[in-house]
Amino acid sequence: MATSVRRTTLTLPAAPLGPDNPLPALRGGHDLHRIDVPEDAGLPADMARQLGYQPLRSILPTRMRDGYGRDRRSTDLDALVLENDRLRATVLPGLGGRVHSLHHKPTGRELLYRNPVLQPAAFALNGAWFSGGIEWNIGATGHTTLSCAPLHAARVPAPDGGEMLRLWEWERLRDLPFQVDLWLPDGSDFLYVGVRIRNPHHHTAPVYWWSNIAVPEAEGSRVLAPAEEAWHFGYERALRRVPVPEYDGADRTYPLRSEFPADYFYDLPDGARRWITSLDTEGHGLVQTSTDTLRGRKLFLWGAGRAGRRWQRWLTEPGTGGYAEIQAGLARTQLEHLPLDGGAEFSWLEAYGPLAADPATVHGTDWAAARGEVADRLEAALPRAEVDAAYAAWLPYADREPKESLATGSGWGALEVARAGLDLPGTPFDAATLGPEQEPWLTLLRTGTLPAEDPLPGAALTAPAWRDLLESAPSGPATDYHLGLAQWQAGDRAQAVRSWERALAHGAGALPLYCLAVAESAAGEPARAADRYAEAAARAAAAGGPHARVRHAVRTALAREAVPALLAAGRTEAADALLAGLPRAELDRGCFRLLTARVRLAQGRPAAAREIFDAGFEIADLREGDETLGDTWYAIAERLLADGGPVTDTIRTRARTEHPLPERYEYRMRPA
């Protein structure tokens, strides 16, 4: 029974994604993975180069996805099922092509961590992300902006005569097309996945890829990879080489033997077979292996501390089991990007399946023996030569045209095909997929003029080719606004400011003012930034006419960013007045409850600020690694203890012992 592919519906409790943030994403939030590497770190030369190679300046042209909440309701999700006589894989094409489930029929085992709910959380580069399954991360360091986005999907002939499921899309951060082909050979216990990333441009492009596999985490589960050393990255933002398996007094290959979340990037020796596995106390679990192009292997663990447990409950249903992630990527670490020459491609084959090994050896104290046991069992189940042969057999099929469309992604690839006349065999970006977001840009492409709309078009394009078209277009509110975004993304901030000022002169409204506020803040001018934020918020509040819903969304999003800026400039009463002008429904949201507490604290009213925390609130889109909750709580406690006097080191110590952070607000991913 070779692979069959069929449609189905998966019903889960899910929180709706809601609308995207209407403000342009000039900043991608705080970058948890930005590090300072000392000169004596002893990094390999290629790794040192790739750590600093073209990091993102922002997540433009994409937008932040923060319109979700935490109220879940039963939701039908489109799903695609691949099946042979041994395995059944369930894929969610509308949610980044996530492999939601991988079920091994002979043993009845679910090989992945299968999240029983769909709860977005702010982990992706652009916000909304959810845990569980196998996700395909492309773009830049972090979870892809496509985490909760639809991909194109179709049936394609497989090398063994059956069917493949092809997923593909145009990744907008790096302007690159990619594809993921999944199939199950007849009688195989392994899901095969062929991946290809192409650079159809003349210039070299930075590439990032990590396949993230969520696996069940239980006391006694162990992660193994063929390495004796790893690069450890904790949320203290330091990268250091550590021994495997024991580091700092504990065996870190057991995820629950660490307190805080951490990454371990395994340093696989050259020539070694690439694999990683998570095995339970009985020696059973999932193994992932690949051809050698997919070089890196990683363990991400939440740890057993309060914050890690809190995050796990936040991402799923309380009372369900937790998970760890075993991952595979193009580079040694996720902090690196690789150059891909114009006209070239990266391609490889991955395999996912069950593994059974001797538990006494796997969990013994002899690390070399444990690795050897896994390597031998993997070779018996799926020889390395067989993986290489499957890759060679797949390559001619990578260009095969899809037989039947099963799902539709975005129209951005079709727009690029229209602009550049690209020929991309195997991944058609049909003109029929072009939609309202692409329409203004098609007009620019065909007429040389970007239409002026009210409000300004939300979807942006910032690549150099589109910047060239904008620079040649007649000046106007939309043209100058979008030209400023493209210039900002290119690092030409002075030109961006001039473009946004021209947009203002054309009557473009609040969005260019917001952009200018961000520019002032980035330039180290908090007072001028506060002025711009206040002006933008006032203009958004006063705007009338059509598109009331969009204008309200702009006003609310502006208030959320303006209040911290006003507080930073010492304009406490202006911040208070801005909050007071919002509807009660908005003020009841957790993010504005926190902002209100910060304003009360700045007004010298710590007791009023504490009352807000005591009443309780949740911030649905709290960012991974955000420490604002804990920082605000302790600042309130310090002011209460100081009772109008100075906050001394003694008071700071007392605040942490006499006013411990409540568990409901504990999300800190590093030691205090």
N, C-alpha and C positions, 0 to 999 in steps of 0.2 A: 504494500500500500504506500505509494509515493504520496507526496504532499497533496492534500486537497485544501482549497481556500474557500471559505464561505462567510457570508454575512450573518451577524446575530445582533442581539441587543443585550447589553449588560446594564442591570439596574442596581444603582448604589445610592446611599445617602450622600448628597453632594451639596456644597455651598455654591451658588451661582457665581460666576466670575465677575459679573457686573461690567460697567464701562471702564475703558482705559482712562488714565489721568489726562486731562486736556492740556496740561502744560508741557512744553517741549522738555525732553529729558537731557538738559544741558549737563547735569551731574548724574552719575549712576549710583548715587549713595556712597556711603563710606566703603572703601575697598578693603575688605578683610585680608586679602591675600597680597597686599603690597608690603614688601619687606626691604630692609636695608641689609645688604650682605657685606660683612666685613671682608677686607682684602685677604685675610689669612684663613678664610673659610675652606679653602682647598677644593673649590668646585672644579669639576671637569671643564675643559675649555669650551666645549659646545654648550654645556649647560649654562655656563656663565653668560655666553652670548645670548642664548635664548631666553634667559630670565628678563633681560632688558629689551627684548625685541618687540617693538610696536605694541605696547599695552594700550588699552582703550583710553581715550580722553573723556568719553561719555558713551552712553548707549544710543546716541543718535545713529540712524534715523528712527529707531523704534521708540515706543512710548512706554511709560510705566503702567503696569497692570495692578492697580490697587483698589479696584471697585468692589471687591468681594467682602463678605462678612463671615460669620461663623454659624449662621442658621442654616442647617442642612435639611434638605427634603429629598424624598425619593425621586431619582432622576434616571431616565433612560438614556444610555450612552451607546452610540454606534460602535460596534466592535467587529473585528475580523478574526476568524479562527483558522489557524493552520493545524493540520492534523495528519499523522500517519498512524500506524498500528501501535506505536510506542509512546508518542508524545502528543500533547495538545497545547498549542501556544495561542493566547488571546491577546490581541493587539488593539490599541485605542488610536485610530488614525486621527481623530479630532483633538487629541491631547499629546502632540509631539511624537506620535507613533509609539507610545510607551507599550512595552510588553507587560501587560498587567498580570499574566499568569503563565506558568510553564509547568504543566501537570504531567508527571510520569505515570503512565497507565499501569505497567506491571506491578509497581509497588504502591500505587495510590498516593504517592508523595507530591506535594506542592513544593517545587524546588526554589521558588522565590518567596520573598516577603510580599504577600498580597494584602495591600491595605484594604480594610473593609469599608472605608469611606473615602470620599474625594473632598479633601479639605485644603484649599489653597493656603499658602503661607509665603512670606516674602523672602524666598531663597534664590529665585532666579535673578539673573542680571537685571531683568525688567520687572521683578516683583513676583507675580503669581507662579507658584510651583507646588507640586504635591509629592508625597513620598511613596515608595513602593515600586516593585517591578524592575524592568531594565529600561533606562533612558539613554537617548543618544545626544550627547552634548557636543555641539559645534559652535564656534564663534570666538569666544575669548574666555579667560579664566573665570570659572563659575558655572552655574547651571544655565543652559541655553535660553535665549529669549523665546524659543519655540516650545518651551515646556508645556504650555497650555494652548498651543496654536494648532490648527489643522494642517496636516500634510497631504500632498497628493498620494494616492494609493491605487494600485492596479494589479491585475493578474499578469504574470509574465512566464513564459516557458522556463522550466528549470533544467539544469544540466542532465538530470537523470530521467527526463521524460515527463516528470510531474509538473507541478505548478509552483512558482515562487510568488510571494507577496513583495511587491516593490513599493517602497516609500521614498518620496523625494520632495525637495523644496529648494527655494532660493534663500540662502541665509544672508540677512541684510546687514549685519554688523561688518562682515568682511566681503560682501557681494560675491558669494561663491555658491554654486549649485552642488548638492550632494545627493546621494542615494543610498538606501539600505535595502538589500535583497535578503529575504528570509525564506528558507525552505527546509524540509525534513525528508532526507532521502529514505527510500523504502527500507524498513527494518532498522533504522538508525535510532539510537537513544540520544542523539545530539541534534540540536537546532543549529543549522548553519546560517551564518550571516555574512554576506558580502557587502563591503562598504567601499564607496568611491567618493572622493572629493576632487572636483576639477577646478582648475583656474583658467577660465576662458579668456582672460585679459592678457595684455602685452606686458603688464608690470608684475613684479613679484608680490605675492600676498602672504600675510601671516595666517597660519592655520593652527587650530586647536581642536582636539578631539579626545573625549573620554567617554567610554561606555560604562555607565554606573549601574551596578547590580545590587539591589537591596535583597539581603538574605536574612532569614530568621535569626534572631539573637537570643540565646538562652545561656543560662549558667553552664559553663563547660564547653560552649562552642569555641572552636579554634580556627583561625585563618592562617593558611599556609601558602607560601610562595617560595620559589627557588632562589633564596637570597640569604646572606649572612649579615647584611647591613641595610639600613634604610635611611632616607632623609625624612626627619621628623619635622612637621610643621604644626605648632600649636597656635592658639589665638593670641599669644604674646607677640606674634608676627616675627618669629625667628625660625630660621631654617638651619638644622644641624644634622650631621651624620651620626647615627646611633647604631649600636649592635642589635641584631635580631637573634633570638626572640626576647632576651631580657634587656631591659633598660630602666635605669633609675629604680632598681629594687623590685621590679615586677616583670612578669612575662606578658608583654604587650600584644602578643598574638591572640590573647583571650580578651575580647573587647570589654568585658565587664570587670577587668582588673585594672582599669584606668578610671580616674575620677572625672577628668574634664575631657571634652571633645578634642580630637586630634586627628591629623593625617599622618600616615606612614607610607612613604613612597619607596617601594622596595627597589634596591639597586641590583637588578638582575645581571649576572655576568654575561659578557659577550659570548654568543654562541649557544647559550643555554636556551632550552625550550621555554616559551612564554606561557605561563599558566598561573592561576590563583584559585583557591578553593576555600570554602567554609564548611567545616565538618562538625557534627554534633558529637555527643559523648559516645555514641555507638559507631562513629566513623562514617556516618552518612551525610551527604549534602550535595551541593552544586559545585561543579568545576567549570571554569572558563579557560579556554586556550585559544591561540591564534597563530597566524603566520607572523614572521619576525618583524614586519613593519610596525605592528602595534607593540611598541617596546615596553611601555611603562606598566607597572602594576601597583595598586594602592589599597590600603585599608583605611576607611574612615570609621571612627567609633565615636559614639556619643558619651561613653563613660558611664559610670555608676553613680556619679554625684547628683546633687539635687537639680542642677540646671539641665544636665543631659536627660534625666528622667522627665523633667518638666517639658522639654522640647518634644520628646517622644510622645507624650500624652497630647500635646498641642497639635501634632500632625496626624493623629488618628483618633480612634475611639478609646476613651479610658477603659482600662481593664484588659486590653488586648496586648499581645506580645510586642516586643520591640524589634529593632532591626539594626544591622550594621551594613556598610556598603563595601563590596569588593569591586575594584574598578580596573579598567585597562585603557591606556592612552598612547598617543603618538610619541610623547616625550617622557623623560624620567619623572617629571613632576607636573602638576597642574599650573605651576607658576610660569611655565614656558610656552612660547609660541614658535612654530617652525616655519621657515620660509618655503613657499611653493612657487617655483618659477612660472612665468607666464606660459600658457599652453600645456603645462604639465599636470599631473594628477598624483594623488596618493590613493592606493587601494590595498585592501587586505581581506582576509577571511577570519571570522571568529567562529567558535563552536561552544555551545552551552549544553550541559547535560548532567546526569546524576553520577556520583562517584561513591563507591563503597571501599573503605580501607580498614585495615586492622586497627581497632581503637586503642589497643595497648601501645602500639608503636606510634600512632598519630599523636597521642596525648602523653607520650613518654618524655623523659628528660633529655634524650638524645635528639637534638634538633636535626642533625644530618640524617639520622635514621628516619625521622618523621617525614622529612622532605623526600627522601629516597622512596619510602613506602608510597607516597602519593604519586611520585613520578612513575613508578613501576605500574601502579594500578591504572593511571591515565594512559600509559603507553599500551597496556593490554586492552583497554576499552576503546581507545581512539589513537592509533599510532600517529606519530608526528608526520610521517611520510604521507599518511592518508589526508591529513589537513592540507599539506602542501599540494597534493594532487587535486583535492577538491577546489582549491583556489585556482589552480591552472585550468580546471574544467569550467569554472564559473566565468572567468574573464571574458571569453567570447560571447557570453550571454548578457554581459553588463550593458551592451549596446542594443539588445533586442527591444523592439518597440512593444509597449504594453498591449495586451489583448483586450482587456476590459477594464474600464475605470471603475474603482470601488469607492473612492472618496476624493474630494477636491480640496486643495490647499488655497494659497493666496494667489493674487494676480501679479505679484512683484516680479516673478521670473518671466512671465509673458511680457511685461513692460520692458525688461532688459533685452529680451529677444527682439522686440520691436525697435528698440533704440540702436542696438549693435548688430542686428542680423545674425545672432549666434546660432550655431548648429550644434546641438547637444543630443546626440543619439542616445536613446534609452530613457531620457527624461524630458518628455515634451512639455513645454510650457505654452499651452494653447491660448490663442487670443480670446477664446470664449471665457477664460477665467478672469479677464480684466473686469474690474468693477468700479464703483464710485470712488474708492480711494485713489485709483490710478488715473481716473478721468482727467483731472486738471493737468497731470503730468503728460498725458497723451496730447492734450491741447498744446502744451508748451513744446513738445517734440514736433508736432505737425505745423504749428503756426508761429512759433517763436515767442509766444506770449503766454504767461501764466494767468489764468482768470483770477480776478479779484472777487472773493466771496466774503460774506458776512454771516457768521464769524470766519476768521481765517481758516483755511483748510487744515485739518489736524494731521494728516499723513505727510511726513517729510521725506525728502531725498537729499543726501548730503555728499554723495560720491563725487569725485572730481569731474566726471563727465557731465553730471547734472549741474554742478556749480558753473561749469563753462556755459551751459545753456542759460542759466539764470543771469549770469553776467552780461550776456548778449541781449537779454529781454528788456523791453521798456520798463523803466522804473515804475513801481506801483506798490500798494500796501502788501499784497501777497508776495510779489517778487522780492522786495527788499527784506521782508521778514524771513523768507526761506533762504535767501542768499546769506543773510546773517547766520542762520543755522549751519549752512555748509561751510562758511568761513570759520565759525567757532570750532566745528569738528576738525577742521584742518589745522587748528592751532593759530589762525590768523585773527586774534581777538580784537585788535584795534580796528581792522576792517569790519568785523562783525558788529562792533558798536556803532560804527558809522552807518552801516546798513539798517540797523534797528532804529536809529535816530531818523533816517529818511522814511522808514515805514510809519513812524509816529507822525511825521509831517504830513503824510498821506491820510492820516486819520485811522490808523490800523487798530487802535484800541489797546486793551490791557496786556496782550501777550508780548509785544515788543518791550513794554515797560518792565514786565517780569524778566525778560532776557537781560535788560540793562541792569536790573537789580542783581541778578546773578553775576554779571560781569563786574559790577562794583565790589561785590563780596569777594570774588576771586582775586581782585586787585588789592585786597586788604583795606577797603574803605567801608567799614561797617556803618558809619553815619550816613554816607551817601547811599549805600545799599538800602538802609532802612527808609530813607526818603522815597526811593524808587518803589519799594515794596508797598509803602503806604499809598502812594499815588496810584499804583496798579490796582490795589484792592478797592480804593475809592472809585476808580473808573469802572471796574467790574460791577460794583454795587449800584452805580448810577445808570448803567446801560439799560436801555429799554428796547422796544421793538421785538422782532421775531427771534426765534432760536432761544427762547427763555431758558429751556433746560440746559443748553450748552453754556449759556452765560452764568447760570447758577453754579454749574460744575466748576467753571473757571474761578468764580468768586470763592467757593469753598476751598479749592485747591490752593489758591493764592493765600487765603487766610492761614492755612496750615503752615506755609513756608514763611509768611510775613511775621507771624507772632514771634518765633525764635529770633528773627533778624531784629525786630524792634527791641526785644529784651537785651540782645547783645549790644545794642546801641544805647542802652539805658533809658529807652522810651517806654517805660512800664505802663503808664496810663493810656498811651496810644494803643498798646497791645491789648489792654483790657477793653478799650472801646471797640476795637476791631472784633474781638470775640463777642461782645455784647450785641453787635449788629447781626450775628448769625441766627438763623432759625433754631428753635429749641431742639428740633430733631437732630440737627448737626451737632449742637453742643453736647448732646447725650452720647455721642460716639466716643469710644475710648480714647482716640487720639486727641480729641478736643478736651476731654476730661483731664488728660495729662497736661495739656497746654494751660488749662485754667489753673491747675495746681501750681505750675511754674510761675504764672503771673501772680498768684496769691503770695507765693514765697518772695518774689521780687518786690511786692508791695509791703513786705515786712509783716505778713500775716501767716506765719507757719502753721498755726492751729487750724486755720481755714483750709490750707493746703493739705494738711494731714487728714481732715475730714473727708476729702475727696478720695484719698487712698483707702481710708477705713470703710467707706461705702462700697468700694470695689468697682473695677472696670477692666475691660479687656481691649487691647489694641489688635484688631484682626490682622493688620499688615505690619506687625512688628518685625523689623529687619533682623536677619541672622546676625548675631554678635552685637546688636544694639544694647548699650548699657544705660540708656537714659532713664529707664524705670528705677534701677538701683541707685544711680547717681542722685536722682531727684529725691528718692526716699531718704537717703542718708543726709542730704543737704537740709531737708526739713527737720530731721531728728537733731542735727547739730544746732540749728537755729533755736529749736525748742529748748534744748539743754542750755544754750548760751543765755537765754532769757534777756535778750537785748544787749548783751556784752559781746566781746570778741570771741570768735571760734578758735580755740586753741587745739594743740595736738591732743591734750588730755580729753577734751570734749569730743574730738573725732573718734578717739578710742572708745569712749563711753557710748557714743552713738551706735557703734557696731556691736557692742555687747548688750546694751540695755534696749536697743530698738532693732533687733535683727530683721532683715528683709523677709517679709512674708513669702511663703512658698509660691503663692499665686503670681508674684512679681519676679520670681527667680528665673532669669534667662541668661545669666552671665556665663560665657563660654571659656573663661580663663580665671585663674586665681584672682581674688580681690587685690 
